[in-house]
């Protein structure tokens, strides 16, 4: 239960003013820049008899002036609000420190393949094809700092370094959010989160775990706002944002925030103003509060001009291929489209690289390039090698095998049973591996090794086409990523990126490498993608043709307790680890696929570090002939699936001589809103669990970003999102399609519907496959579900789209339910489906339930929904208990005489603004609001003076005002007041 000690001040004669908490002893004042620059602004004298001492934060390029002002009373706040030149006074909000990533231990067999995330987003392909690695792009990390000594982050002995070239510590080790920060010039990380975030953007390591960040050649700015533990506050964070902006960061990445954000906070205001300069792009975490229901977009991700990032799972399609060796069948796991048939048609050799003298398999197999066969010829050229996992990385084994002339490598596990697909190691040019690398679980690998030993170490190998199968691990929205929309029904999140079980760097003192899940991880992934985009924009602006590859410098790092590290990384071929938001296990039942995928291994359970807790079980038959179900739980099935056919994209297109440079410069604008729309255009829509219905766009925005499409498409549809707000009837909007290609493009326009979600009961939401009616018209033509148009080079067209909620969804709204409906407009050209996301709330908030339980009292710590009869002397504490399921823009509480029902006055202590909806978990601190009224004070409506309750019978009534939606002319007010149980005092 959260005890909310809200403090409110009264504006003279104006009733209840905004809620301002002074628990940090500071507020932040926004000052009119013209008044400040004229020299006419002066801070007032506060209650301590001295003029307010203030730290000025000035950003001329954004026309921003603010000040951090120490205060000691609400009277000080009121004085500041009345001061000439003050635009607003903001609460100095406190933000919890992000969770520390989990450090990896030696011989850790649960380490994922970092290249899987790069495959499902196309990062590896884009880096190869477009020659981009983030070089020349500056990325600011506002977080717990960065371990700039880490070799995978450039290394160095003094700050700044070539890689982490900018930064500042605004916090100090001992800062908790409630004490005085101690600044210095060294942003060294002792928390771990910031280093993990930085590594996702731009790490480059071959030590222990071979991986690169999304954009390994970016230059970092590290702006530390957290101590070693504890929280941070607005006064620290806005100074970090200011420094990052002044340092010229192209992107500012913020994996921090508070759930249930409102679009009116200080950081939101600053981020919008800085973004409006066109000089910086903000990539901010959507939040990890999906279990708490809708309206949980975090602040400051709720900012209109920020890019709010949702998280996805981190698994891809694997294939099982049958091979026959010496008449015995075995299965190997193959990642995506690695070639298999040709490799399995010759000879397989055991232990041809650094084999132990005993002839038995060893973890050190393949860790040197020195051939040392066991009873066979030492030349492995043209043959398939099988080696045991361990001692060195998978990459090193692959590199050594390739150097010895092998055509493929099979690595089998040691100790633990399952070693699923290693990933396409050859996809990353910095690995230098061009031959396929496959995997095999422990028991089968040992059996194959024993068989080869009995045949002098070699045998014929054949591909068994009749024994092939596929294991589909669909990428889904992570089960922790927060629901949109905003309290004003603004559309969030904007895009999605991998955020589950992400491998990245940690401070060397914490082991050097670790895993974590959350939108905190998806956000830097998105940041890295933006860096690739911005580098490509620079290439185009310079009129250059990018190369097909870019070589980056690799690093080696030594950390404690890694001498026996098995090395490499692995993925769990049949599981989606997004299921549990904080620690614990994610268990996937794979039906008939379990025996095929893992041979004699019966369990596919794997442990993952995730941000929330508990267990999750997902069941799905993944046998070779199984198709995805079209009838999800609690869905009304339609005759056909809502999944639109996926066009085959023309990935891999680099800038060619026929491209119009002037058009491309426009297509690769760095304007923040333009870039966000481009990212949304390049989204891949994700399905709900293992079903074929698309998950709500209010969980994934435009979808999982596909980088080859982002850089390769030459058709752009804008804006990237159409927020429908309060969506009761047909709405008509327009969007523009422009052809930036040098040739005419044929464009097809249609709609993709997502599942509608009934959210009045967020603990038990209903999902409905009720397609909205989406019709398109060009130039006044008859509206149709699908239209086509040809656009000449440089031409554009304005498209009118009418969007009407389905009759079934409207029927739920009539029944006072609240339904979120969403989808995408697909603009397909040259194999790319460029999407615009849309969505809104179907249902009138004024008629829907505001709470899911009746208001109650907390009397001396005991909660009751019955009449309270007590003496004033016996009443030690009194709290008003409210459980909101819709965010309230304002709650105004009145005091009535229980006998006459006449209004006596108002209760400022129980009233206020910006109340987020409550969580679903009764054990969570945000389960309900308990507003302290132990003072029993009220504002008399006749005398406008503060009085205290005397003996009598009273009724307390709460009136709710919602946040005005983006498309509403007036602020909606609930027609019904909620009453607390009668209060009888003697």
N, C-alpha and C positions, 0 to 999 in steps of 0.2 A: 504494500500500500504506500503510495507516495503522499507524504505530508507536504502540502503546498503552502509555504509561508509567504503568500503574495502580499506585496505592499502597494498601496494605492495613494495617490495624492489628489487633493481636491482643487480644481481651478475655481477661483472665487466666483460664486454665483452661477457656475456652469455645470454643477453636478459632478459626475464621476469622470476622471481623466484616465489617460492610459496607465497601465500597470508598469511600474518601474521598480525592479528589485535593486537594492544597493548592497547586496550581500558581499560583493567583492570590494566595496569601499570606493568604487569608481563608476562613472558613467562616461559615455562618449557623446560629444556634442558635435553636430554637423553645422558648419558655419557658412553663411552666404559669402562666396568668394569675392564678390564685388565690394562688400562691406569690409572684409578682411584686408583686401589689397589697398583700399583707400586709407587705411590707417584709422578708421573711425570705430573699429570694433574694440570693445574693452570688456574683460571678464568682470562679472559683478562681485560684490562683497558677499561672502557666504556666512553661514551661521556661526562660524568660529571667529568672525570679526575681521577676517583677512580676505583680500581679493583671491579669487580662485586661481590656484596654481595649475597650469595646464601644459601638456606636451602636445605641440602642434604637429599634425600630419598633413602635409601639403603636397598635392600632386597636380601641378599646373596643367599638364597635358590633358587631364581628365576633368579640369575645372572643379577640383575637390579640395576642400579644407575641412579638417575635423580636429578635435582636441580630446585627449583623455584627461578627465577632470576628477580629482579626488573629492568625494562628498561624504558627509557624516550624518545627513538627515534627509528626509523627504522634502523638508523645506528648502534645502539646497537645490534639489531637483526642480522644484517649482520656480525658484528664483532664476535658474538657468533657462527654463522654458520661456520665461517672460522677458529675457534679455534681447534687446534689439540686435538683429543680425544672426540670431540662432534659428536655424531652419527646423531642427529636430533634436531631441535628446533621446539617446538609445540606452537601453540596459546593456551593461557589459556582461554578455552571456558567457557561460562557461561550457566548454566542450570536453567530454571524456577522452582520455588518451586511447588511441586505437590498440587493439589486441596485439601482443607481441607474437610474431611468427614462431612456429615450432622449428627448433634447430634439428638438423639431421644428425643421426648417429652413425658410427661406422657400421658397415655391413647392413645398412638399411635397405631392405628389399621392396619398400613401398614407394620409392622415388619415381615420380612420373617423368615421362619424356617431354621435355620442354618444347620439342619440335611439333608435338601434337597440336598445341594451341596455334603455332605458326602455320600448320597445315590447314586447320579448319577456317582460318582467317585469310589464308593465301599469302601470309607475310613472306615466307621463303620464296615463293614463286615471284612475288612482286620485287623482292630484293634482287633476284637473279635477272628478271626481265627488264626492269626499269632502272637498275643500277643505283638504287637508293638505300642508304643506311642511316639517314638522319644527319649526315655531315653538314655542318654549317648552321644547324638549328639549335637554339638555346632553350633548355627546359628547366623551369624552376620547380623544385620539390618543396612544398610547404608542409612540413611533417616533423618527425622527431630528429632530423638531421641525417647525415650520410657519412658512413665510414669511408672517407676519401682515401684512406691508406689501402683499401682493399684492391688487390691486383686486378680483379675482374671489373673494377670501376676505375681503372687507370693507374692506381697505386701512387705512391709518393711518400716523401718524408716530411714535407712542410706544406701547409695550406696557404694559398690555393694551389691546385695542381692543374695540369693541362686538361684533364678530364672534368674535374669539379673545380671550375675556374672562378666561380662566384659563390657568395654565401655569407651568412652571418648567424650567430647564435643569439636569438632574442629571449631565450628562456633561462639557460643555466641548468646544471644537473639537479639542483634541489627545488626547482620551481614546480609547484603543484596546481597552479591555477588560482590559488587563494592567497599566495604570499607574493613577495616582491621578486620579479625576475631579475636575474643578474646576467647582463649581456656581455658577450665577448666576440671576437672575430673568428672563432673556430667552431664550425657547426658539426663537430664530431658527434656521432650517434651512439647513445648508450641505451636507447629503447629498442632498437632493431627494426621498427616498422618502416622508417624512412629509407633505410638501406635496402630493405626488401622491395619497396616501391621503386627506388632508383634502378635496381637491377632488372626489374621487369621492363622498364623503359629502355635501358641501354647497357646492360652488362655484356661482358665478353670474356668467357672463361672456358678453359679446357682442364681445369683442376677438379678432380673428383667427379664432377658432374658437368659434362660437356653441354653448354648451352650459350646462346646469345639472347640478349634482350630484343625487343621489337626493332629498335633503331640503335644499334651498338655504337654508332659514331656521333651521337649527340654530345653537346657540351652541357654540363649541369650547373645549376645554381642550387645550393643547399641552404634552405632557410628554416632554421630550427625553431619550433614553437612549443615543443613539449620537453619537460625535464625527463629524468630517467624513469619516473613514474608519475601518476597523477594526471591532471587535466591542463587545459590552456584556456585563455579567454580572448574576447574580441580585441582588447587593447593590444595584445601581443600579436595576434594573427593579422590584424590590419597593417601593422608596421611591417610584417614580413611580406605581405602582398605589395605594399608600397615599394619596399626595397627590390623585390623581384621585378616589378614594373620598371623602376628606375634603372635597373641593371640590364634592361633590354631583353628580358625573357620573351621568347616567341609564344611559349605555352606555359601556363602555370597549372600544375597538377596538384589537386587537393583531395587526398583520401581521408577526409575528416568531415564532421558535421553532426547535427542533432536530428533525430527523427521527427516527423510531423512538422516540417518547416512551414513557416508562413512567408509570403512574398513581400515582407515589409521590414526585414531585419537590416542591421547595419552592413554586414558583409554582403548581403544580397544587393543592397543599394550601391556599394562600392564596386562590386563585380560588374554590375550592369553599366556603370559609368565608365569603368576602365575598358570594358569590351566595346563600348560605343566609340572609342578612339580608333578602333580598327588595328591597334598595335599588339594586342595580346589575346590569346584564346584560353578560356578556362575549361579544364576537364575536371569534373567533380563527381565524387561518389554519390550514387543514388541512395544508398543506405541498405542495411541488412535486417529489416524489420517486417519481412513478408508475413510472418505468423501473426503480426498485430493487425492485419487487415489493410484496407485501402486508406488513402490519404496519408501515407507515411513517407512521401518524398522528403528527403532530408534538406536541411538548410546548411550551407548556402547553395546546394544543387538546384533548389527551387528557383534560383535567379533566372529571369526571363532569357537573358543572353548567354547563360552558361550552358555547357553540354553535360547533362546528367547521364551517368553511365551505369547501366544495369550489368549484371554478371550472368554468364552462361556456364554450363558444364564444360569439361575439358577433355572430351573423348571423341574419337572418330571411328569411322568404319574400319574394321579389320576383316581379313579373309583367312580362312583355314584352307590349307592346301595339303592334299594327301601325297605322300611320297612312298616309294617302295624300295627297300634296301635289302638285298639278299632274300627276297621273297617275303619280307616282313613289312607290314604297312605302319607308317608313322604319320603324324600330323605336324606341320609347322605353321606358325602364325605369321601372317604377312600384313604389313601396314598399307592401306589404301592401294595404290596402283603399282607397287613395286613389281618389276617383271619376275615371273616365276618359271614359266614353262621351259625356257631355254636353259636356265641354270641347272635344272634337275633332269639332265639327260646324259650325264657322263659318269664320272667317278667321284666318290666321296672318300675323304681321307680324315683320319683321326689324329689329333695331336701332332701336326706337322710343324708347329711353331713352338719352340721352347718347351718341348715335352719333357716331363720328368724322367729320370733314368729308370725308375721302377716300371714304367709303362702304364701306370695307373693315371687316370685323369686327375688334373690339378687345377685349382683356381687360377694359377699363374699361366695357364695355357694362353698363348697368343699375346703375351705381354712384352715380347721382344720380337724382333724381326729375324732372329736366327733360326733357320730350319733345323730340326732335330727329330727326325721321324722315329717311330717305334716299329721296326721290322718292315718298313716299306721304303721306297725311294724317297729321297729328301726333296724332290722338286714338286711342289704343289701346283705348278702352273696349269691352268685350264681345269682345275678340279674344285669341288665344293669342300670346304673345311668345316669340321664340327669341333668346337672348343667349349670349355666349361667357363661359366661366369666367374669373375672374381679378380681381385688384386689390382687390376688396372681397369680403365673405363672401357665401355663398349666401343667407343670411338677408336681408342688405341688398338683394340683387337681387330676392328675393321680395317684400320689403316695398315697394320702389320700384315694382315692377310692379303690385302690388295697389293702391297709392296712385294709379297712373295709370289704374286701371279695368280692367286685364287680367283675364281669367277663368282663365288658367293660364300657367305659365312653363315653357319647356324650356331647360335650361342644358346646353350641350355643352362638351366638354373642349377644352383647348389642349395642344399639345405631346405629352403621353402619349396613348395611344390610348383606353384604357377609362376611362369615368367611369360606374360603375354607380349604383344608386339612391341618391338624396340623402337619403332618409328622409322621413317625413311631417312636414315642418317645421311644418305647421299644427297638429300634435298638441300642441305645447307652447304653452300660453296666453301665456307671456311673450314669444313671438316676434311675436305679433300677426298672423300670417299665417293666412288662412282659405282661400286659393285653392291648388289643387294645384301642386306643383313637381316636374317630371320631369327626367330626365337622358338624355343621348345621348352616345355615344362620339365621339371627335374627327373621324374621317374622315366619318362619316355627317352629323355636325353641320355640318361645313364644306361638304359637298355640298348640304345643304338650304339653307344660307345663300347659296351661289352660285346655286342655283335661284331663290331669292326675289329676289336682285339682278337676275336676268335678267327678272323679271316686275314690275319697279318696286318690289320690296320686300314684296309681299304676294301671297297666293294662298289659294285655298280649301283647307281641311283637312277630312279625313273620317276617322272611326274605321273601321278595317277589321277587323270581327269575325272574319273567316276567318283572320286572320294573328295571332291572339292565342295566347299560351303562358304557361306558368308555369315559373319556375326555383326549385326547392325547395332551400333551404340549411338542412338540419335543424340545430337547436341540439343539440350533443352535450356530453358531459362533456369538459372540456379534457384533452388527452393528457398533461399534466404533473401534474394534481392527484393527491395521494397516496392510495394504497389504505388502507382500514381492514382489519381491525379493530385494536383495541389489543392489546398483548401478553397482556392478560387476557381477550381476546375481547369487550371492551366495544365497543358499536356506535359507530363513527365513520366518515365524517363525518356531520353532522346534516342539513345543507341545502346547496343549491348556489345560486350567483349568478354573473352574468357576470364573467369575469376574463381575457378574451383581448383583447389589443390595445386597451386601455382608454385613452381620451383624458382627460387631467386636467391640473391645474395643476402647475407646477414653480416653484422659487424664481426670482424675476426675474433674478437673476444667472446663472441657467442657461438662460434663454430664455423663461421664463414658462409654457410648455406642453410636454407630452411624452406619450409612449406607453409602456405597459409591460403585461406579462402576468404572471399568477401568482395564486395564492390570496391573495397580498397585496392584489390589486385586488378580488377577489371579497368579501373580508372587509369592507372599508368599504362596499361596495355593500349587503351584508347589514345592516351597521350603519345605513345610511340608511333601509332598509326598516323596521327596528325603530323608528327615529325617527318615521317616518310613523305607524306603529301606535301608538306612545306618545302622539303628539299627538292622534290620534283618540280614544284612551282618555281623555285629559284633557277633550276636547270632550264626550264622553259623561258623564264624571263631573260635569261642570258643568251637565249637562242641556240643552246647546245643540244646535241643529240646524246642521250644517256647511253652508257655502255651496258653490256649485258650482265656484267658482274662487277662487284666491288669487293676488294680484299680488305679485310679488317685485321688489325693486330690482335693476336691472341695472348692470353695471360696465363700464368701459372700461380697458384696460391697454395700455401702450406698452412694447415690449421691443426689444432691439437686433436689427438685421438683419431687419426685417419690412416694409420699405417696399415691396417688390415681392411681398409675400405674396399668393398667389392667393385665400386666404380659404376659408372654409367647410370642409366635410368631405365625405368620400365613403366608401362601403363597397364591398367587392368582392362583386359580386352572386352569384358562383358559388363562393365559397371559404369554408372553415371554417378560420380562422387559429389554431385551438387546437392545431394539430398539432405544432409544434416548440417544446420548452420553453426555448430560449435563443438567440435570435438566429437568423439564417438565413431560409430561405424555406419557405413552405407552398404546395405546388403541387397544384392540383386539376384533374383531367381531367374535362371535362364532356360528353364524348361529342358526341352530335348537337346538344346545346344551345349549343355554342360559336358556331356561325354565327348562330343565331337571336338569342342574347343580345347579342353584341358585333359584329354585322354582319361587316365584313371583317377584324376583329381575330382572329388565330388563337391568341393566347396569353392565358391568364387568370392567369398567374403574378403574384404580388404579394409584396412583402417585408414582413415583420412583425417586430417586436421581441418575442421570447418568452423565457421563463426557462430554457433548458437547452441548446440547441445541436442542430445537425444539420438534416437534411431529412426531410420526410415527404410522401408522395404518396398521395392518396385518389382513387380513381376511381369514377365513377358516371355513368350515362346520365341526364341531366336533361331529356330531351326532354318535350314537353307530355303525351304519353300514357304516360310511364314511371311505374311504381309502384315502391315500395321493395322490394328483394329480401327474401325471407323465409328465405334460407339463408345465414347468415353464415359466414365462414371458420371452419373447425374446429368447426362446430356440427353436432350431429345434428339434421337437419330433422324437425319434427313435421308432421302433416298440415295443421295450420292455424297461423296466426300467433299468437304469445303476446300480441299487443297487444289490450287491451280497447277497446271503442268509447269514444270520448271524448264525454262529454255536452256539450251546449252550455251554458256557464255563463251565469248571469244576471248578468253583470258590470254594474257601474254603479249598484248599489243604494246609495243614501245612507240614513242614519238617517231613518226616516219617523215620522209621528205615531203610527202603530200599533205601533211598537216599544215593548217594555216596558223602561223605563229601568233598573229594578233588575236585570233579566236581562242587559241589555247591559253594565252595569258589571261583572258577574261574567264575561261573555264576554271583556271587554277588560281582564282583570287584567294587572298589570305584573310578576307573579312570574316570575323567570327561566325556571324549568322549564315553567311554563304557556305563556309566550311561545314558547319553543322548540317545544313541541308544536303551537301554533297555526301557526307557520311551516312545520312538517313537514306539517300538514294541508293547507296551501296550496301544496304542491309539485306541479310538473308533471314527470312521469317522462320521462326522456330515453332515446332509443334508442341502440343501439350503432352508431356510424359512420352510414352511410346505410341501414342495414338496419332492419327493423321490429321487431326484438327489443329489449326494454328492457335497457339496460346495468345492470351490477351496482349494487345499492343501496349496496354498500360502497365505491362511488366517488362517489355523488351524494346519499346520505342520502335525505331525503324528496323531492328533486328541485328543479328550478328554481322559486323562489318566485314565485307569481302574486299581486301585491299587491291587485288588485280582489277576488279571492277572499278574501284574508286579511281585508280590511275589510268585505266584503259578505256573507259566509256567516253564517248564524245557527244552524248545527249544528256541534257540536264533538265530535270523537272523541279520547279520551285513554286512556293516554299516547300521545305522538306516535311512540314507537318501542318495539319489543319485541325486545330483544337476546336471542338464543337461545344465545349462548355455544357450548359444546361440544354439538353437535346430532347425536346418534347415533340417537335414536328419537323417537317422537311426543312432542311437548310440548304441554301445555294451558295456555293463558293466558287472561286476561280483559281486556276493555277496556270503557269506558263511552261511551255516546253520549247527548248531551243536546241538546234542542231549546230554543234561546234565542229563538226567534221567538215572536210573539204569536198565531200560528195553528198549527194542526196540520200537521206535516210527515210525508210518507211517505218512509221511508229504505230504501234498498237496500244490502245488504252483500255484497261479493264480494272476490275476490283477484286481484292482478296479479302474475305471476311475472317475475322478472328472469333474465338469463342466469346460469347457474352457472359458476364459474371454477375449473378445476383449477390449483393454484398450486405444486405441489411443484417443478416446473421453471418458475421465474418468468421465465426468459429466453424460454420458449416455452409460454405458458399455453394450456390448452385451454378452449374455451367450449362450454357444453352447454345446449341448450334443453330441459332436463328439469324439468318443472313439479312443484313440491312439492304435496302434497295439503293443501289448506287448507279446513277445514270449520267452519261456524258453528252455534251453537245459542243460543237465547234461552229462558230459563225451563225448561230441561230438555228442550226439543224435540229431535227427531231432527236430528243434525248434517247440514248441507247445504252445498253449494258456494256457493249464493246464498240469502240470506234477506231478507225484507222485514218492516218493522215501522212502525207509525204512532205518532208521539209527539206528544202534546198539548203546548201551550205550557208550557214550564218542566219538562216530564217528561224522565226519563232512563231508560235501560235498560242492564243489564249483559249483555255478550255474551261467551260462551265460544268460544274459537277453538282448534282442534287443528291442529297443524302437523307434518307428517311429510315428511322428505326423500324425493325420488323414489327408486324402486328402482335406477335407473341410477346415481344419485349415490351411494347407499349401496354399490353394487357397486364403485365406484371407491374408496370408503373401505376396504372389505374388502381391496382390493388395495394398501393402505397409501399411497394417494394422499390428498392434502388438498384438499378442495373447499369453496369459499365459495358458499353458496346464500342467496338473499335474494328479497325482493319487497315488495309493499305490500298492505295491506288498504284497499279502497276503500269509503268510506261516502258514498253519493251521495244528495243531497237538494237540491231546488230548483235543479237544474242544476249544482251544484258537487260535484266528487269530492274529498271530504276524506280524506286518506290517512294511514295509520299504517305506518311502515316496519318491516320485520322482517328478520332475517338471522342467520346463524351459521356455524360451521365444522363441516362434515360430515367426520368422520374423527378418529381418535384420534392426538393428537400423539405419544403414547408409542410408537406403532408406525411412525410416518412417519420418513423420513430426516431427520436433524438437520442434516447438512452435505451439500453437493453435491460435495465432494472430500475425500479422506482427509486427516487432520491431517498436517502437515509441519513441518520445522525450517527456520529461517533461520540458517545458520551463516556467521558473518563476512560477512553481507549476501547470501549466496547461498542460494536456497531449494532444498530437496531433500525428496523423499518416500521416500528410501532410508535404510538404516541409516547412522548417523553414527559414524565411527571417527576419533578425533582425540586429540591430547594436550591436557591441561588448559592447558598453557602456550600452545599455538597457538590456543586458543579465545578470540578477542577479544570476540565478541558471539554470543549465542544467543537466538533468539526462537522461540516456539511459534506456528505459523500455523494458524488455524482460520477456516473459511468457513461461517458459520451461515446456514441458510435458515429457521430458526424461532427467534424470540427466546428467550433463556435467562434464566430468573429467577435462576439461580445455576449456576456451574460450579465443581465441587470436583475438584481435581487431586491425584492420589496418586502417590507414587513407589514403584516395586516393584523388587525384585531380579530381574534378567532370568533368572537361572538357577532360583531357587526360586519365583519369582512371589510372594514374601512382601512384604507392605506394609511399607515402611521408614518412611514418613511422608507428610506432605502438603506441597504447594508453594503457600504463600500468594501468591507473586508471580504465579502463573498462575491463581489462583482468584479468585472475586469474584461480584458480583451485577449483575443488569441488563445483560446483553449484548444489544444489538439485533441483528436479522438483518442480514446484509451485503448490499451492493448487487450489481447484476448486471454492472456495467461494470468490466472489468478495469483500465481506465485511471483509474477513480475512486478517491479516497482511502479510501472506505468499502468497497472491494471485499472486504477480508478483515481479520481481526484478527491482528496480530503482537504477541504478549505477550512482553515482555522478561524473559529469565531469565539474563542474563549473569552475575549474581551466583552462580548455581549453589547458592543456599541453599535449604534445606528445613527443615521442622519435624519433628523426630524424634518418632515416635509413642510411643516408650517413655519418653523423658526429658522430652518436651514442651519441648525446647530447640532453638534454631536451630543448624543445622550446615551445613557446606559439603561438596559432593560430593568424594569421593576417587576414585582409579582404580577402575574396575569397569564392569560392564554393567548398564544400567538400562532399565526400561520406565516411561513416563509415561502414566497413564491418567486420562481426564477423564469425570466423571459429570455429567449434565445434569439440572437441575430446571427445569420450566417455570413460568411465572407462572400461579397458580391462576385458572381462568376464573370468571366471575361466577356461574355455576351449578354449580360443582364443590364438593364437600364437602371434598376433600383436594387437596393440591398434587400434580400428576402428575410422576412421575420417570421418566426414560428407563430402561428395563430393561437397556439395553446401554451399556457404557462404551466410549468411543472411545480407541484407543491410538495414540500417536505412534510413529514408527519407533524401533527400539532405539538407545540411545545408549551407545556404548562409549568410555570415557575411559581414558587411560593417563598 
